[in-house]
Every structure is written in C-alpha cells, then in structure tokens.
Amino acid sequence: MRCLITFVGMLVVAGAAGPLRAQAPPPLDRTVTLALDRVPLKDALDELVRQTGVRIAYSRRVVPLDRPVSVQLDAVRVEAALDSLLYGTGVAPTVDRTGQILLITDRDGSNRSSQTGSIAGTVKDGDTGGPIMAATVTVVGTRFTAQTDAEGRFTIGGVPAGSYRLRARMLGYTAADTSAVVEDGQQSVMDLRLKRSPIELNPVVAIGYATIEKRDLTGAVASVSGDQFETKAAPTVTLSGGLQGKIAGVQVTSNSGMPGVGIRVRVRGTGSISANSEPLYVIDGLPAEQGAGGDNDDARDPKTNPLMSLDPNEIESIDVLKDASATAIYGSRGANGVVLITTKRGRVGESRVTVESNAGFQSIRKTIPVLNGPQFMQLANEAVFNAEGDSTNLPFTAAQIGSAATYNYPAMMLRTGLQTNQAISLSGGEQKLRYLLSGNFTRQEGIVLGSDFNRYGVRLNLDGDASSRFRWGSSLSLTRVARNAARVENGAVGNSANGLQAAMQFAPFAAPKDATGNWIMQSPSTEPVPNPIANALEETDLNTTSRALGSVFAELDITPELKVRSTFGGNFQFDGIHFYAPRTILDGGSGGSGWMYNRERRNLTNENTVNYRRAMGPGKLDLLGGYSVQTWYEESARANGADFPIDHTNVYDLGSGSTLVAPVSTTQEHALLSFLGRANYNVADKYLFTLTGRRDGSSVFGVNHKWGFFPSGAFAWRLGDESFMRHQSLFSDLKLRVSYGKVGSQAVDPYQSLSQLDVAWYSSGTTEIPAMAPGSLMPNPDLHWEEQTQFNAGLDAALLHNRVAFTIDAYHSKTRDLLLLVNVPITTGFNQQLQNVGSVQNNGVELSVTTTNIERPKLTWRSTLTISHNHNKVLDLGTRSDPVTGKPVAVTQFTVTPRTGNFFDPSDVYLVRVGEPLGSIYGYQVAGLWQVGDQCYLTNTVECTPGEYKIVDQLTVDTNSTPDGIPDVADGKITAADRVILGRGEPKFYGGFGNALTYRRFTLDAFFSFTYGNKIINAGKAYGCLAIMQANERTCVLDRWTPTHTNTDVPRPNRDRARLLYSTFVEDGSYLRLQTLTLGYELPRGLIPGTVATRLYVTAQNLFTITGYSGFDPDVNSEGGDERFGLIDIGAYPRQRVWNFGLTTTF
C-alpha cells in the first residue's frame, strides 16, 4: 500500500511539472537569488542551475571554474547574474536553439544584453546633512562601483535591469544599504545618509609607509580614532592623557599629575635594562623620537615626549604597531613598538570652519592630613625621649605646646586651578588643492602653587593632485610649550623636597613670614625643609620647548601598477630652562642664584619608496621597497651665576654675579642609513602572506658592527571566508594570524664605542691648568644592536552579525645582547665599558572587545574593553672577572639607587636579578612590632625594644659541612643581606572599559581604566609615618605604639630610627578609576543661523578611584622612565579632578 501511494504521488508531481515546464520563461529571463561569498565559479553556476532549472554548457578550457566569486543578488535575471559571475573572465552567455545556455569567449561584447540602466544619487552625513566626498558606492554582489564627488554625487552606469542592494561606505561611518530597481534605459535615483560610527569593523590602518584595510592585516596593529580625543569622548589637554587604557598591550603610566609633564608608554613590556624603552613616534610619516635618536638620558625625561606638543583636536587616528611583523619595517627602532600618528587633512568640498572651545576647573581629588602644631610638638618630645631616655632635653615645653599655633601648609600650597582650551580650524578645497589650517591655545593652572602649562600651536596641511598621476602634499606644525615648575617637580625630603612634600614636612607651628614680613627661609624643625610658599611664589623655574615639525612629499604613478614616492622632512626643537632663586628664599643664598640652559636639535629625514601592485597567479602582490637617510644634530649650553647686586635682573644678567661657574657646552651628532622592503601576497582574499626586511647602518655602534638586518614574516588565514564556515551563523568574521621576526634598538648615546677625552687639571706651581686625558669609559669597537626576536599569534573575530568584535593576541619576545655598563679591571686604565651582555624576555596575552549592545533608531549603546597581561623576566646579566682567579663568573644580580635621590639607607632599593622581572623592590620584611615579652632573636637586643619594627632575620648562613650555597640559618643580625624582594612594579593585568550611549541628540560616554597587582614604594608615607619627627609627619603617627596601645603597625616615635625601606611602605597599586564621564547634546541643525552642527558638553575627569593605596594617587611613577626601577611615589604631584564645559561648532 505504501509503495502504491508513493507511485501515485510521483505521477501527480510529474503531471504537474509538465505544464510548468511548458510555460517557463526563456532561460536568460528567469530570476535567481544568489548570496555567495568567495566560492568557486563552478559552485556558483551549479547553484544557479539548481534554482532556475536552466541548462548550461561550457568548456573547462574557456571558463575558469576555480575562480572565486562573490555576489549578492536579489531576484535578478539569469542574464544579469551571469554577467556578474563572469565579469573579467572574457566569457559571455548565449542561448542555442534548444534553449541551452552556452558560455563562450566574448570577443567583441556582441553577446551582452543591451537591457541596462543606471543608478545615481548622493551620499550625505546623517548628522550634518553635508555631502560626503570619496565615499564608495557599490551595487552589492556585482562589479559596479563608484566614488562620490565633492558634492557627494555619484553615477553608476551599464547596470543590467533587475533588483539590487546599493551600499555606501566611508571610513568613520557606518555603512548604509538601500534597495534599488534598475529598469531598461532608465535611471534610478537613490540618496543615502551615513551615520558616524565609533565602531569601524574594517577601517583603514597605517602600517608604516603604507595603509591597509584591517581585514588584510597580518600583524598586530591596534588603532584609536581621533574621536577618542575630541569632545565626542572626553576632551584632554594633552594627547597622552587620552591613551590610557584605550589600546591593548600598551601600558601608559603617569609620571606626575603636574600640568605639562608626560607619561611613560610601554608597548608589550620592557625589553631593555639600560636603553630607552619608549616607542618610536611617527607623526604624519616623520619620525619624532623622544630624545635625539639615541639620547638615552633625555629620552627618559617625560617633558621631551613629542605627544606633549600635539593638540588632541588635530588627530585623525593613532595606530600602534606591536609585533615584529608590523614593526620590522622600522628595523633598529622597532623593538619598543611604533606609534603612528596621523593628523587631519583637508577634503574636497566647501570651506568649513570648526571652533572648539572649552573651559573648566580642577581641584585635588584626595588630601592627606598632617599633624597640627601641638600634635607635632608632643610627638617630637616623645621621639627625643625614646631615643635618649632623658626627659630633661626635650625640644618643647608644656607651655609651648599649649599655646602653639597651627599653619596648614598643604592647604596653603593647594588651589583650584582654571584651564581653557581654544582651537579653530579651516578646511576644504578642490581636487587640485586641499587644505587644513588650524590654531590652538591651551592654558592649565596647576593645583599646586607655582605650576602651570601653556601650549600654542599652528598647523598647515596641504594636499594636491597636479594630474591623475601626480600627487603632492605637505605638513607643517609649529608649537611652543611653556611650563612653570617652581619647586613642584618630583623631589625628596629636607632641603631638596618639592613644594607639596615640603608643605607636608614644614613645622606646622611656624608662620611662613616673620614679624617683619620677611619669608622664613626654612622650617625651625630639625630637618632643613625650605619654605614651600616662598619657593612657589618667589622662585622662577620656566621650562620651554619650541618645535617645528614639517615634511613635503611627491608621489608619481609611473604605471597603474607602479608608484614612486619621495619625502623630505625636518624636526627642529629648541629647549630652554630659566631658573632663578632670589636671596629671599633658601635656594638663593645671600645674593641670589640662577642659571640658564638652551638646547637646539635638528633631525632631518629623506625617505624614498617604490610601490608595485598587480595580480599574480592566484592572488594579488603588493611590493614596497625604498631607502631612508636620517641625521641628528644637537648642541647645548648652560651658564650659572650667583651673588647678584639685585634680584630684579633674574637670569638675564648672569655676568653681574660675583660668583660665576664655568659655562658648560656640548654637541653631538649621528646618522642612520636604511634600506627597507615589504611584500604582501593575498591569495583569494583568504590567505595573506607578509615578508618584511630592513637593513640599518648606524654611526653610534662600533666599527665592526655598523650594520644590522631585521627580517620578519607573517601569515593570516581568513578562516571565516572558507566554504565550510558558510552555513554557520555565530561568526560574522574570523581570521587567524601568526608572525615571527627580529627587530632592534639603537637607543644608546653616540660615541659610546669610541675612546673619549675628558678635561683633566694639573698643577703648575699655584696655577691649575686644564688639559685633555682619556675618559673613564673604555672604547668598544664591537658594540652593536640590542636584538629582539618576537613571536605573535592572534585571532580577530566578529560574532552575532558583527554586534561583537574582538581581537586576542599572545606573544613572546626575547631581547639579547643588552647594552650594559660593565666594570673592567683598573689595569686597563678605565673604569667601565659599554658591552652587549645579558638578555630579558616578555610573555603576554592581550584582549580587546567592542560590542553593540543596543542599536535602535533613537537609542544606541556600545561598549569597549581592553585587558592586557605581560610578564617580564631577566634571563642573563653576563659575566664579570673574579677578583682572585680572574676567571669569568656569572653575574646574577645587582642593585640600583633611585635617580632622584637617596631616601633610604641602604639607598639601593631596587634589584635586578636573573629570574625576576625588572622593577623588583628590595627591602626589609617586617613582621609587625616588637611587643613586651617577645623572645628576641637578635644579637643586639636593643633592636628588640618594644614598639620598634620587628625585622625578619633572613636565612643568610650556609652551615652545611659541604656548603651548597643555600643559606639555612639566620645570623642574628639585621644587615643589608637580610633584604628580600618586597614586590614588583609590573602589574598582573591592566586595561580600560568604556560605554557610549546615544539617545536622540544626547550622548553619554564613560571610560574606566584599571590596573591590578603592582606594588609601589610609598616614599611619601615612609617619611610621613615613620615617627622620627625631625619634620612634620602625617596624622597616621597618632596611631603610634605605646605600652597601652599595642595593636598598631605604627612604631613608637624615635628620633634615631634608621630610614630603612620597610615592607610596610610597599603598597598595592591596584586601582579602578572613572577616568572620564562626558554628557553631550547636539543642537538641532539651523537653530543657530550659519552653523552646520553645534554640540554642547560637560566632562568630568578622575571623578573617583577605588584603591587601597594610601598616597595621593596610585597612578604614579616619580622615577620617570628608568626600566630598572619599579614605581615610586616621592611626594609626586597629585592627579586632579577636572570639570570641563565646552562646545564644538562648525560653520
């Protein structure tokens, strides 16, 4: 029975099919819908046959059946579908007498249908209504495409009749689609509007000497758009302030909250011990190193960071090259990563004037209370009594304590600072000449007296097309930065304390002026602390940097495939310092003291490249070759004077001083010659190969090692485009990347490989005569590059119809031949030699995620997350000669003293040890305080006095009969040998989290930054909670140990307590900060006559910080940038809370 039913059913179907076939339209007129992405042409033809029932005949020798094709066709005629599938093959369809479609060679195009039409329209900005030039308009799934002109217009002709999807795309905008119906001989008119998008799934990114779509990247490159630094996110005074937490694998640490002081940037950890580890900055294609190419000491100075001279409103995009595949094109300067900064340029269209104006105020986020007058006096008495055991020699009487006044010096040093930023730009032009002219002014008052920051800048960018084959362009930026920094830089204690630290140490019972109205020069307490108020108001400490950065390029298309480009550029920098301390303050002495410093730098660059692109074999080949010449020159001079007739002349008449110091002047120069090449091969838009190489020759290295070669290779597989991924819906895009390469570092001072002469003095009777003698540094003709090998594996993915996109990378890098100063036998006549010894490695994982949580016509919500982990480890420190045997012995560790002062005893509180990360903190482990009745384990029982620190006596003695080098017994003494690693400056992870909401015309943007697992030496607390009481301290000492109050970690007051680095002063630096919060409103267009768009906003920065750190702020690095050091807070300038109000309008 079942078989009978089946047979009858088959007859019914066959009977119904006969009339349908009889009534079917001609083969080329049938309709088909195809949604194919990079499938073989044969598969596409089979799908067309399956849907329409047409018969197709062809020869494999004529039709390239393996050719990948992509189409997106909605109910189009078979003829139009075949035209799209066969475009560029030289094959056309025709129909024989039987109704079979034949695919034959199309010699003259006579077989093509004449049934075509066209599509025309405009593309406009969805917010402003203005035309968008250079937008790409595509008939989806076909070869038809066009670009919009200056008025946003486009026309696409020769489109076969049918129904299509039309798509418009432009960098920085969300793509827009619309349906289009093309009729024979008719023109369809379509208008599209694009909305600006903070999430660009396939942006164009800079990769060094070229740009590329993100989908075609093989290396690890992260990008931040200029919108992140403009008011659409949160306005920042300096570009550096807007980078923190925005890019995975890039750690940004503030050196100080002081206006105009820079940051420390590390791309994937620290790859060197003594050489500069700042990334290479390239602005509009021109290298702008921090320091004069190899000036290592200056490169650690945050004030020279080129980011400080850039106005955030000028930025179009920032691209960070992180792995060897990306950075090898910069060879010897790529080991620390490369930051490519692209500024805005003019576009074809009407002239537009954009005005950015904001102003606000800032105040301290957190205060740290100090003792008042009576409290200080009482504790000072206790400190003397506990030290001497005698109450007859106390510094203060009961009457003095009872009548003591209190002057709150920290409050007097702090203020509410005002800030303003004004910028204006004019842009526009036509194809022959496009321009952008901008100017900006920024002023920021510091929250500490004596500090402020001023920046003035002008920029002119020009571009032109002299013909369809010849293009040219130029960039010119002129900036001047001026900072007043009177006694507010990172400082120590006592006479060298900075302003805020001095305010916290100054005796609170003493007035800032005496009865005659003159400044009290120093605190009447034991510690010689200078008067912070007098210093801030009377001292001159003006730091200026003027910079001119310019370049010009010309580009010629020799053929459609071959292009040449030549660029000339210069970076000119002029630095100055004017310092003067009048006789009214401690630093001025009896007659005033001052000095002037001036430095000039010139960095000239010429780069010439050839680019060749063509289809080759199964893919597309892109070749780049070229050479680069770069020179650096620097000269500086300093003059000092003291004991002037009057103070009014300041530093402008140093010769009038009766005490003059011999002036000092220096000069240096060096050069770099490079040959570079890169090959990209794209097979079927799925398999991407990159080979890069650069050969550098540097004058700073030894005669035997002037040249180095830095190669890299990378492969990427667009897994999401494979046929087996076609029918899944989870991944919208998926790409795997792997790379390996070698890069280098030439960040070493010039002349280190050569024998140098120093000034020496010899006596002739009573006369000292200067002469020249060999210096203390031994020459090294074999000095060469630090070389870093890097491996990177990455995954780029988009999920859920592109609502979620993420990138994850894992990497391993190893730096060999570290540049380190090594002690040499005194018999050589020298003290040290710079050698290539040792190695260090970095391993890490980084993740960045963007999500579209809500996307509706009136409401959007997007989020971003970056999180990074890096682990640094010292592998090798070379060898030294055994002083007894003379044989080489492995160096396993050495200690380092902070550059900015000796705060502890011993002073070397940092340890560089094999197997440990750089920045290891080295001090004494404390196990609480000694209590009454505790068993003393120390030989010197005085050290076990109740209320004193109970320092752990570490195992330092090897008692084995056959010593194995492993200590197993404590020696009963507290010595430098009892120090251990107390923590590390490297965090376990760091990153940022942002949310952007748009509702109608309102926008709300919140961004958080975070760091977890790092340790900080809180040197301010070490001087404020140590209870020595030689200067004022913090209120934490009120919780001091007494016989009746033993449950505390604050020791009893003791004037003679050793200033050791105790573990109680090493604190957790983890934090979560609401870095920026911005609320904005877009005014309706036309509300203000003559304007195209106007936006009002209010921004709060540093609103709150969740942290266990007891200092002013956990984001601190008083040591600036020295890699051997961890993080230390030496009374660093606190970060401030900022409120800003502004508007942006375009005319």
C-alpha positions, 0 to 999 in steps of 0.5 A: 500500500505504501509503495502504491501511494508513493507511485501515485504521488510521483505521477501527480508531481510529474503531471504537474511539472509538465505544464510548468515546464511548458510555460517557463520563461526563456532561460536568460529571463528567469530570476535567481537569488544568489548570496555567495561569498568567495566560492568557486565559479563552478559552485556558483553556476551549479547553484544557479542551475539548481534554482532556475532549472536552466541548462548550461554548457561550457568548456573547462578550457574557456571558463575558469571554474576555480575562480572565486566569486562573490555576489549578492543578488536579489531576484535578478535575471539569469542574464544579469547574474551571469554577467556578474559571475563572469565579469573579467573572465572574457566569457559571455552567455548565449542561448542555442536553439534548444534553449541551452545556455552556452558560455563562450569567449566574448570577443567583441561584447556582441553577446551582452544584453543591451537591457541596462540602466543606471543608478545615481544619487548622493551620499550625505552625513546623517548628522550634518546633512553635508555631502560626503566626498570619496565615499564608495558606492557599490551595487552589492554582489556585482562589479559596479562601483563608484566614488562620490564627488565633492558634492557627494554625487555619484553615477553608476552606469551599464547596470543590467535591469533587475533588483539590487542592494546599493551600499555606501561606505566611508571610513568613520561611518557606518555603512548604509544599504538601500534597495534599488530597481534598475529598469531598461534605459532608465535611471534610478535615483537613490540618496543615502545618509551615513551615520558616524560610527565609533565602531569601524569593523574594517577601517583603514590602518597605517602600517608604516609607509603604507595603509591597509584595510584591517581585514588584510592585516597580518600583524598586530596593529591596534588603532584609536580614532581621533574621536577618542580625543575630541569632545565626542569622548572626553576632551584632554589637554594633552594627547597622552592623557587620552591613551590610557587604557584605550589600546591593548598591550600598551601600558601608559603610566603617569609620571606626575599629575603636574600640568605639562609633564608626560607619561611613560608608554610601554608597548608589550613590556620592557625589553631593555635594562639600560636603553630607552624603552619608549616607542618610536613616534611617527607623526604624519610619516616623520619620525619624532623620537623622544630624545635625539635618536639615541639620547638615552638620558633625555629620552627618559625625561617625560617633558621631551615626549613629542605627544606633549606638543600635539593638540588632541583636536588635530588627530585623525587616528593613532595606530600602534604597531606591536609585533615584529611583523608590523614593526620590522619595517622600522628595523633598529627602532622597532623593538619598543613598538611604533606609534603612528600618528596621523593628523587631519587633512583637508577634503574636497568640498566647501570651506568649513570652519570648526571652533572648539572651545572649552573651559573648566576647573580642577581641584585635588581629588584626595588630601592627606592630613598632617599633624597640627602644631601641638600634635607635632610638638608632643610627638617630637618630645616623645621621639627625643625621649625614646631615643635618649631616655632623658626627659630633661632635653626635650625640644618643647615645653608644656607651655609651648605646646599649649599655646602653639599655633597651627599653619596648614601648609598643604592647604596653603600650597593647594588651589583650584586651578582654571584651564581653557582650551581654544582651537579653530580650524579651516578646511576644504578645497578642490581636487587640485588643492586641499587644505587644513589650517588650524590654531590652538591655545591651551592654558592649565593652572596647576593645583599646586602653587607655582605650576602651570602649562601653556601650549600654542600651536599652528598647523598647515596641511596641504594636499594636491593632485597636479594630474591623475598621476601626480600627487603632492602634499605637505605638513607643517606644525609649529608649537611652543610649550611653556611650563612653570615648575617652581619647586613642584617637580618630583623631589625628596625630603629636607632641603631638596623636597618639592613644594607639596612634600615640603608643605607636608614636612614644614613645622606646622607651628611656624608662620611662613613670614616673620614679624617683619614680613620677611619669608622664613627661609626654612622650617625651625624643625630639625630637618632643613625643609625650605619654605614651600610658599616662598619657593612657589611664589618667589622662585622662577623655574620656566621650562620651554620647548619650541618645535617645528615639525614639517615634511613635503612629499611627491608621489608619481604613478609611473604605471597603474601598477607602479608608484614612486614616492619621495619625502623630505622632512625636518624636526627642529626643537629648541629647549630652554630652562630659566631658573632663578632663586632670589636671596629671599628664599633658601635656594638663593643664598645671600645674593641670589642664584640662577642659571640658564640652559638652551638646547637646539636639535635638528633631525632631518629625514629623506625617505624614498619608496617604490610601490608595485601592485598587480595580480599574480597567479592566484592572488594579488602582490603588493611590493614596497621597497625604498631607502631612508637617510636620517641625521641628528644634530644637537648642541647645548649650553648652560651658564650659572651665576650667583651673588647678584647686586639685585634680584630684579635682573633674574637670569638675564644678567648672569655676568653681574654675579660675583660668583660665576661657574664655568659655562658648560657646552656640548654637541653631538651628532649621528646618522642612520642609513636604511634600506627597507622592503615589504611584500604582501601576497593575498591569495583569494582574499583568504590567505595573506602572506607578509615578508618584511626586511630592513637593513640599518647602518648606524654611526653610534655602534662600533666599527665592526658592527655598523650594520644590522638586518631585521627580517620578519614574516607573517601569515593570516588565514581568513578562516571565516571566508572558507566554504565550510564556515558558510552555513554557520551563523555565530561568526560574522568574521574570523581570521587567524594570524601568526608572525615571527621576526627580529627587530632592534634598538639603537637607543644608546648615546653616540660615541659610546664605542669610541675612546673619549677625552675628558678635561683633566687639571694639573698643577703648575706651581699655584696655577691649575691648568686644564688639559685633555686625558682619556675618559673613564669609559673604555672604547668598544669597537664591537658594540652593536644592536640590542636584538629582539626576536618576537613571536605573535599569534592572534585571532580577530573575530566578529560574532552575532552579525558583527554586534561583537568584535574582538581581537586576542593576541599572545606573544613572546619576545626575547631581547639579547645582547643588552647594552650594559655598563660593565666594570673592567679591571683598573689595569686597563686604565678605565673604569667601565665599558659599554658591552652587549651582555645579558638578555630579558624576555616578555610573555603576554596575552592581550584582549580587546572587545567592542560590542553593540549592545543596543542599536535602535533608531533613537537609542544606541549603546556600545561598549569597549574593553581592553585587558592586557597581561605581560610578564617580564623576566631577566634571563642573563646579566653576563659575566664579570672577572673574579677578583682572585682567579680572574676567571669569568663568573656569572653575574646574577644580580645587582642593585640600583639607587633611585635617580632622584635621590637617596631616601633610604639607607641602604639607598639601593632599593631596587634589584635586578636579578636573573629570574625576576622581572625588572622593577623588583623592590628590595627591602626589609620584611617586617613582621609587625612590632616588637611587643613586651615579652617577645623572645628576641632573636637578635644579637643586639637586643636593643633592636628588640625594644618594644614598639620598634619594627620587628625585622625578619632575620633572613636565612643568610648562613650556609652551615652545611659541612659541604656548603651548597650555597643555600643559606639555612640559618639566620645570623642574628643580625639585621644587615643589608643581606637580610633584604628580600624582594618586597614586590614588583612594579609590573602589574598582573593585568591592566586595561580600560572599559568604556560605554557610549550611549546615544539617545536622540541628540544626547550622548553619554560616554564613560571610560574606566581604566584599571590596573591590578597587582603592582606594588609601589614604594610609598616614599611619601608615607615612609617619611610621613609615618615613620615617627622620627619627627625631625619634620612634620609627619602625617596624622597616621603617627597618632596611631603610634605604639605605646605600652597601652596601645599595642595593636598598631603597625605604627612604631613608637616615635624615635628620633634615631630610627634608621630610614630603612625601606620597610615592607610596610611602605610597599603598597598595592597599586591596584586601582579602578578609576572613572577616568572620564564621564562626558554628557553631550547634546547636539543642537538641532541643525539651523537653530543657530543661523550659519552653523552646520552642527553645534554640540554642547558638553560637560566632562568630568575627569578622575571623578573617583578611584577605588584603591587601597593605596594610601598616597595621593594617587596610585597612578604614579611613577616619580622615577620617570622612565628608568626600566630598572626601577619599579614605581615610586611615589616621592611626594609626586604631584597629585592627579586632579579632578577636572570639570570641563564645559565646552562646545564644538561648532562648525560653520 
